[in-house]
Amino acid sequence: MLSTVHRPRSVPAAAYNRGLERDFGKTLLRKTGKAVVDFAMIRAGDRIAVGVSGGKDSLALLDALRFLRERSPVAFELCAFTVEQGKFVRPVEPLRAYMAERGVEWSYYRDRASFRLLDEQPDHGCDLCSRYRRRAAYEVAAELGCNVVALGHTADDFCESLLRNVMFTGRLSALPAVTRSRSGDFRLIRPLVYVSEEITRGYARQRRIPLTPCVCSFKSGTVRETLRGFLERLKERNPHLTETMLAAMGRIDAERLLDRRFLDPGCGETPATPMDGSGFPVLQSLCNDAVVE
């Protein structure tokens, strides 16, 4: 069920960019702009739907993209949407006035599938909730005529995702900064990849942005909370940990890992016999049959 708020006329840039000159605002804009350029996130003619959860990250992202839209040499359109999954701690209605004041087209979507999930599996995890929300986001984007969906995952989320996948799924992967939906109809971008939550938190505080948190942010004992606490403790001794981990994600040394798809069995040498693996099953058989005394 999609309801679109009226489209108020554009507000002059100076009116809604006050405060962006402060330190957190400058850092937010610089790092968001760098990510947009580094990963070619936005192209001419894009219509971008920004997923607004009511939290500090997504609202900071919306402000940054609005600022970039006014100054970018590449013309693109911007709108916002909120997916209601029955987990906000208070009504999201105040977002209506907040968006109207800033000249943002905002849509509210009540996802019935998520409400059914809440009834049938009240203890479901964050991953399942996230999949439902992403599916709903693509549905909203289609109705709004958008070809790009922008989400507010921060640098901290990228680091947590990397650790979670390494420790609990056996994969060396994190979140993609840019990817496409399975259908290929939408580009999914995460422009806050270089922005830490310290920045979005400070920005929201300086701008006095009204927040509508989700109950999940208050959950304890979750894997996410454990990983976040672990990273925070490491940051006490290494304040540049987030930047270091992001740099590592961008400098993969595949030959020093164990994925055989990227390994050279000849170690750079020209083998005397073809290294196509044809002889290895025999070797494996010998090893399996061997008896160690």
PyMOL commands that set and color helices and strands:
alter all, ss='L'
color gray80, all
select helices_A, chain A and resi 13-16+23-38+56-71+94-101+112-120+126-143+155-169+197-207+215-218+223-237+241-249+254-256+260-262+280-289
alter helices_A, ss='H'
color red, helices_A
select strands_A, chain A and resi 2-4+47-51+77-84+106-110+148-150+178-180+187-189
alter strands_A, ss='S'
color yellow, strands_A
deselect
rebuild
show_as cartoon
